Amino acid sequence: MLGAVAVLFSFQLAGEVIARFLGLPVPGPVIGLALFAALLALRPDLVPSVEGTARTILSHLSLLFVPAGVGVVANLDLLADKWVAICVVLVASTVITLLVSVGTFLLVVRMTGGEDA
């Protein structure tokens, strides 16, 4: 398990270094995840070596939301002042995401020659 955790943290560190060195507006862990996914796509035989650890981490993923919850509670006064704007942005971003997802799906269906579902 320690080896798998070391691999995961190494890719996160690599992503962080790349993001900071190149000044990218993408979080380092996202870049590290993309690199790790690319490695696993190229070398599927490595999947079993990290699968157990990844499943364990994912089963405890809810613990990662505790700091976000604390941040929300710490800023309740700000949320009370700006709740209308926050709600509008949440609804608008959800609608935009759904429209882009549908558009992407339709584009892929057309490009692959499939029929609309």
Z-matrix of the N, CA and C atoms (Angstrom, degrees):
N
C 1 1.447
C 2 1.533 1 111.00
N 3 1.322 2 117.55 1 -38.08
C 4 1.464 3 120.05 2 -179.07
C 5 1.525 4 111.57 3 -64.12
N 6 1.313 5 116.46 4 -36.66
C 7 1.460 6 119.80 5 177.93
C 8 1.518 7 111.96 6 -63.47
N 9 1.342 8 115.69 7 -42.76
C 10 1.464 9 119.74 8 179.53
C 11 1.521 10 110.93 9 -66.04
N 12 1.321 11 117.53 10 -40.73
C 13 1.467 12 121.02 11 177.69
C 14 1.531 13 109.74 12 -64.13
N 15 1.320 14 116.85 13 -39.64
C 16 1.467 15 120.15 14 177.60
C 17 1.524 16 110.98 15 -62.23
N 18 1.328 17 116.92 16 -40.62
C 19 1.469 18 120.70 17 177.80
C 20 1.526 19 110.13 18 -63.52
N 21 1.341 20 117.13 19 -45.97
C 22 1.471 21 120.77 20 -179.39
C 23 1.525 22 111.06 21 -61.80
N 24 1.334 23 116.53 22 -45.29
C 25 1.464 24 119.45 23 179.01
C 26 1.528 25 111.84 24 -68.12
N 27 1.314 26 117.29 25 -31.56
C 28 1.468 27 120.11 26 177.33
C 29 1.522 28 111.02 27 -64.13
N 30 1.317 29 116.05 28 -42.17
C 31 1.465 30 118.57 29 178.44
C 32 1.525 31 110.95 30 -69.18
N 33 1.329 32 117.17 31 -35.76
C 34 1.459 33 119.27 32 176.50
C 35 1.529 34 109.89 33 -64.35
N 36 1.319 35 116.61 34 -42.72
C 37 1.466 36 120.87 35 178.13
C 38 1.526 37 110.92 36 -63.64
N 39 1.316 38 116.37 37 -43.49
C 40 1.468 39 119.68 38 178.26
C 41 1.520 40 111.31 39 -60.35
N 42 1.313 41 116.51 40 -42.32
C 43 1.461 42 120.20 41 177.58
C 44 1.516 43 111.92 42 -63.59
N 45 1.327 44 116.30 43 -40.26
C 46 1.472 45 120.71 44 178.93
C 47 1.526 46 110.55 45 -64.38
N 48 1.317 47 116.80 46 -42.63
C 49 1.468 48 120.86 47 178.99
C 50 1.525 49 110.57 48 -63.72
N 51 1.319 50 116.85 49 -44.02
C 52 1.468 51 120.85 50 179.62
C 53 1.526 52 110.57 51 -63.16
N 54 1.339 53 116.43 52 -45.47
C 55 1.468 54 120.13 53 -178.47
C 56 1.519 55 111.38 54 -62.20
N 57 1.311 56 117.18 55 -43.36
C 58 1.472 57 120.13 56 -178.46
C 59 1.527 58 111.99 57 -74.07
N 60 1.328 59 116.84 58 -39.84
C 61 1.461 60 120.79 59 -178.35
C 62 1.522 61 111.32 60 -65.89
N 63 1.349 62 116.10 61 -41.64
C 64 1.459 63 120.04 62 -178.49
C 65 1.529 64 112.95 63 -91.25
N 66 1.333 65 117.14 64 -4.43
C 67 1.460 66 120.72 65 179.97
C 68 1.524 67 113.04 66 64.99
N 69 1.318 68 116.89 67 35.11
C 70 1.462 69 121.08 68 -177.97
C 71 1.524 70 111.09 69 -77.33
N 72 1.327 71 117.17 70 146.26
C 73 1.462 72 120.04 71 179.19
C 74 1.539 73 112.25 72 -85.10
N 75 1.313 74 116.73 73 20.79
C 76 1.467 75 122.41 74 -179.70
C 77 1.521 76 107.76 75 -108.96
N 78 1.330 77 118.18 76 135.56
C 79 1.470 78 119.55 77 179.14
C 80 1.528 79 111.28 78 -60.26
N 81 1.310 80 116.14 79 143.10
C 82 1.451 81 122.27 80 179.81
C 83 1.522 82 113.91 81 -56.09
N 84 1.351 83 118.57 82 -43.43
C 85 1.458 84 118.60 83 178.79
C 86 1.529 85 113.52 84 -60.75
N 87 1.323 86 117.34 85 -30.57
C 88 1.468 87 120.34 86 178.25
C 89 1.531 88 109.70 87 -69.40
N 90 1.322 89 116.55 88 -41.37
C 91 1.464 90 120.25 89 177.33
C 92 1.532 91 109.76 90 -64.83
N 93 1.331 92 116.38 91 -42.75
C 94 1.453 93 120.40 92 177.87
C 95 1.521 94 112.03 93 -61.59
N 96 1.324 95 116.75 94 -39.82
C 97 1.464 96 120.65 95 177.78
C 98 1.520 97 110.66 96 -64.65
N 99 1.325 98 117.01 97 -40.91
C 100 1.463 99 120.26 98 178.13
C 101 1.529 100 111.11 99 -63.62
N 102 1.323 101 116.06 100 -41.48
C 103 1.467 102 119.63 101 177.50
C 104 1.530 103 110.96 102 -64.04
N 105 1.333 104 116.03 103 -42.05
C 106 1.460 105 120.57 104 -179.75
C 107 1.530 106 110.68 105 -66.09
N 108 1.331 107 116.78 106 -41.09
C 109 1.469 108 120.40 107 177.35
C 110 1.525 109 110.57 108 -63.32
N 111 1.326 110 116.80 109 -39.37
C 112 1.466 111 120.07 110 178.08
C 113 1.526 112 110.48 111 -64.39
N 114 1.333 113 116.39 112 -41.84
C 115 1.464 114 119.50 113 177.72
C 116 1.528 115 111.09 114 -61.08
N 117 1.333 116 116.35 115 -45.26
C 118 1.461 117 119.52 116 -179.42
C 119 1.523 118 111.95 117 -67.67
N 120 1.317 119 117.00 118 -29.35
C 121 1.473 120 119.72 119 176.14
C 122 1.530 121 110.31 120 -70.30
N 123 1.328 122 115.90 121 -36.67
C 124 1.466 123 119.95 122 179.41
C 125 1.528 124 112.34 123 -78.49
N 126 1.327 125 116.44 124 -31.73
C 127 1.469 126 121.30 125 -177.88
C 128 1.535 127 110.00 126 -128.87
N 129 1.334 128 118.18 127 75.05
C 130 1.473 129 120.65 128 -177.92
C 131 1.529 130 113.35 129 -62.17
N 132 1.314 131 117.73 130 -16.87
C 133 1.463 132 120.35 131 178.66
C 134 1.532 133 112.28 132 -68.61
N 135 1.343 134 118.00 133 -13.86
C 136 1.459 135 122.02 134 178.18
C 137 1.530 136 113.08 135 -83.08
N 138 1.324 137 117.32 136 -14.43
C 139 1.462 138 121.33 137 -176.43
C 140 1.531 139 112.29 138 -56.02
N 141 1.332 140 119.90 139 -48.55
C 142 1.471 141 118.58 140 -178.36
C 143 1.526 142 114.33 141 -59.70
N 144 1.329 143 117.49 142 -27.69
C 145 1.457 144 119.49 143 -178.22
C 146 1.525 145 113.52 144 -70.70
N 147 1.326 146 117.98 145 -22.04
C 148 1.467 147 120.78 146 179.71
C 149 1.525 148 112.95 147 -116.49
N 150 1.315 149 117.26 148 -6.96
C 151 1.465 150 120.38 149 -173.76
C 152 1.528 151 112.72 150 -61.55
N 153 1.321 152 117.91 151 -46.61
C 154 1.466 153 120.70 152 -178.22
C 155 1.519 154 112.16 153 -61.62
N 156 1.317 155 115.98 154 -44.83
C 157 1.465 156 120.68 155 179.61
C 158 1.523 157 110.55 156 -66.07
N 159 1.317 158 116.93 157 -42.38
C 160 1.467 159 120.29 158 179.32
C 161 1.528 160 110.75 159 -62.11
N 162 1.323 161 117.57 160 -41.26
C 163 1.469 162 120.34 161 178.07
C 164 1.528 163 111.10 162 -64.05
N 165 1.314 164 116.88 163 -39.73
C 166 1.466 165 120.32 164 178.34
C 167 1.523 166 110.91 165 -63.69
N 168 1.327 167 116.41 166 -45.36
C 169 1.465 168 120.27 167 179.08
C 170 1.525 169 110.21 168 -62.66
N 171 1.329 170 117.35 169 -44.26
C 172 1.461 171 120.38 170 -179.64
C 173 1.522 172 112.47 171 -65.10
N 174 1.326 173 117.53 172 -31.50
C 175 1.462 174 119.35 173 179.40
C 176 1.528 175 111.51 174 -69.62
N 177 1.322 176 117.40 175 -19.31
C 178 1.463 177 121.88 176 177.99
C 179 1.529 178 112.05 177 -110.33
N 180 1.307 179 116.39 178 21.22
C 181 1.462 180 121.70 179 -176.31
C 182 1.527 181 112.64 180 -61.55
N 183 1.321 182 117.00 181 -29.72
C 184 1.466 183 119.70 182 -178.10
C 185 1.528 184 112.01 183 -61.26
N 186 1.322 185 117.97 184 -25.21
C 187 1.467 186 120.42 185 177.96
C 188 1.524 187 111.86 186 -63.23
N 189 1.328 188 116.89 187 -26.39
C 190 1.460 189 120.03 188 -179.31
C 191 1.526 190 112.27 189 -72.12
N 192 1.336 191 117.60 190 -14.27
C 193 1.457 192 120.33 191 179.97
C 194 1.527 193 112.14 192 -87.25
N 195 1.314 194 118.42 193 -8.84
C 196 1.461 195 121.41 194 179.41
C 197 1.531 196 111.38 195 -60.91
N 198 1.339 197 120.26 196 -47.84
C 199 1.469 198 118.55 197 178.27
C 200 1.530 199 112.94 198 -60.82
N 201 1.323 200 117.06 199 -36.53
C 202 1.469 201 119.25 200 177.96
C 203 1.528 202 110.17 201 -65.04
N 204 1.315 203 116.89 202 -40.62
C 205 1.468 204 120.54 203 178.06
C 206 1.517 205 111.69 204 -63.11
N 207 1.315 206 117.09 205 -39.79
C 208 1.465 207 121.40 206 177.34
C 209 1.523 208 109.91 207 -64.08
N 210 1.332 209 117.00 208 -39.80
C 211 1.458 210 120.71 209 177.99
C 212 1.524 211 112.21 210 -63.17
N 213 1.336 212 116.35 211 -39.06
C 214 1.469 213 120.22 212 177.82
C 215 1.522 214 110.29 213 -64.31
N 216 1.326 215 116.74 214 -46.84
C 217 1.465 216 120.29 215 -179.41
C 218 1.526 217 110.57 216 -64.24
N 219 1.311 218 117.84 217 -37.11
C 220 1.463 219 121.24 218 -179.80
C 221 1.529 220 111.73 219 -67.61
N 222 1.324 221 117.71 220 -22.20
C 223 1.465 222 121.45 221 -177.80
C 224 1.521 223 112.51 222 -114.60
N 225 1.316 224 118.07 223 29.98
C 226 1.464 225 120.44 224 -178.76
C 227 1.524 226 112.49 225 -60.87
N 228 1.327 227 118.20 226 -34.55
C 229 1.460 228 120.02 227 178.96
C 230 1.526 229 111.45 228 -64.37
N 231 1.324 230 116.87 229 -41.06
C 232 1.460 231 120.86 230 176.69
C 233 1.527 232 110.79 231 -65.27
N 234 1.331 233 116.85 232 -41.85
C 235 1.466 234 120.76 233 178.08
C 236 1.529 235 111.13 234 -63.55
N 237 1.319 236 117.13 235 -37.68
C 238 1.466 237 120.38 236 178.62
C 239 1.525 238 110.94 237 -65.31
N 240 1.320 239 117.71 238 -35.27
C 241 1.463 240 121.24 239 179.53
C 242 1.530 241 112.74 240 -74.98
N 243 1.307 242 117.78 241 -33.76
C 244 1.467 243 121.86 242 -172.05
C 245 1.530 244 113.41 243 -114.38
N 246 1.321 245 118.47 244 23.22
C 247 1.468 246 119.81 245 -172.89
C 248 1.515 247 112.66 246 -64.34
N 249 1.329 248 118.89 247 -34.07
C 250 1.466 249 120.59 248 -179.24
C 251 1.534 250 109.80 249 -66.21
N 252 1.321 251 116.60 250 -48.19
C 253 1.464 252 120.49 251 179.38
C 254 1.526 253 110.88 252 -61.53
N 255 1.319 254 117.18 253 -40.95
C 256 1.467 255 121.10 254 179.34
C 257 1.521 256 110.35 255 -62.76
N 258 1.320 257 117.39 256 -43.97
C 259 1.472 258 120.90 257 179.41
C 260 1.530 259 111.34 258 -64.08
N 261 1.334 260 116.90 259 -42.16
C 262 1.464 261 120.45 260 179.01
C 263 1.532 262 110.38 261 -62.37
N 264 1.316 263 117.24 262 -44.92
C 265 1.461 264 121.26 263 -179.90
C 266 1.529 265 110.69 264 -64.70
N 267 1.328 266 117.52 265 -41.54
C 268 1.462 267 120.48 266 178.95
C 269 1.529 268 111.56 267 -62.42
N 270 1.324 269 116.93 268 -45.55
C 271 1.470 270 120.22 269 179.98
C 272 1.526 271 110.08 270 -66.18
N 273 1.333 272 117.11 271 -46.01
C 274 1.470 273 120.44 272 -178.68
C 275 1.528 274 111.02 273 -62.56
N 276 1.322 275 117.71 274 -43.84
C 277 1.465 276 119.67 275 -178.93
C 278 1.521 277 111.28 276 -67.20
N 279 1.326 278 117.08 277 -34.01
C 280 1.467 279 119.99 278 176.79
C 281 1.525 280 110.55 279 -65.58
N 282 1.330 281 116.68 280 -45.69
C 283 1.463 282 120.77 281 179.76
C 284 1.531 283 110.43 282 -63.18
N 285 1.323 284 117.12 283 -44.36
C 286 1.469 285 120.56 284 179.28
C 287 1.525 286 110.62 285 -62.05
N 288 1.326 287 116.90 286 -42.58
C 289 1.464 288 120.71 287 178.64
C 290 1.517 289 111.29 288 -61.72
N 291 1.324 290 116.61 289 -43.15
C 292 1.465 291 119.91 290 178.55
C 293 1.524 292 111.36 291 -63.82
N 294 1.329 293 117.49 292 -42.53
C 295 1.460 294 120.55 293 179.71
C 296 1.529 295 111.75 294 -64.91
N 297 1.331 296 116.67 295 -42.06
C 298 1.468 297 119.86 296 178.21
C 299 1.526 298 110.31 297 -65.61
N 300 1.326 299 117.12 298 -39.00
C 301 1.472 300 120.47 299 178.69
C 302 1.519 301 111.28 300 -63.50
N 303 1.315 302 116.71 301 -44.24
C 304 1.466 303 120.21 302 178.46
C 305 1.526 304 110.17 303 -64.76
N 306 1.326 305 116.77 304 -43.93
C 307 1.462 306 120.17 305 178.26
C 308 1.523 307 112.16 306 -60.44
N 309 1.330 308 116.28 307 -41.59
C 310 1.467 309 120.43 308 177.94
C 311 1.521 310 110.70 309 -64.12
N 312 1.327 311 116.56 310 -43.55
C 313 1.462 312 120.88 311 178.73
C 314 1.527 313 110.60 312 -59.97
N 315 1.331 314 116.48 313 -47.43
C 316 1.468 315 119.50 314 -179.71
C 317 1.529 316 111.80 315 -63.68
N 318 1.321 317 117.05 316 -38.05
C 319 1.464 318 120.66 317 177.59
C 320 1.522 319 110.84 318 -63.60
N 321 1.332 320 116.67 319 -44.70
C 322 1.462 321 119.92 320 179.14
C 323 1.529 322 111.30 321 -64.84
N 324 1.329 323 116.77 322 -38.45
C 325 1.470 324 119.94 323 177.74
C 326 1.516 325 110.29 324 -62.10
N 327 1.317 326 116.97 325 -43.91
C 328 1.474 327 120.42 326 178.95
C 329 1.529 328 111.72 327 -65.95
N 330 1.341 329 116.68 328 -40.37
C 331 1.463 330 120.35 329 -177.97
C 332 1.537 331 111.52 330 -69.14
N 333 1.319 332 116.96 331 -31.23
C 334 1.470 333 119.76 332 -179.24
C 335 1.506 334 112.26 333 -90.61
N 336 1.338 335 116.91 334 -4.51
C 337 1.469 336 120.23 335 178.68
C 338 1.509 337 113.62 336 77.97
N 339 1.319 338 117.57 337 14.91
C 340 1.467 339 121.55 338 178.61
C 341 1.506 340 111.50 339 -78.38
N 342 1.295 341 115.32 340 172.61
C 343 1.463 342 120.87 341 177.78
C 344 1.514 343 108.61 342 -100.19
N 345 1.342 344 117.24 343 149.54
C 346 1.448 345 121.56 344 175.75
C 347 1.512 346 110.14 345 -60.64
N 348 1.317 347 115.54 346 139.02
C 349 1.470 348 120.29 347 -178.94
C 350 1.504 349 111.42 348 -78.87
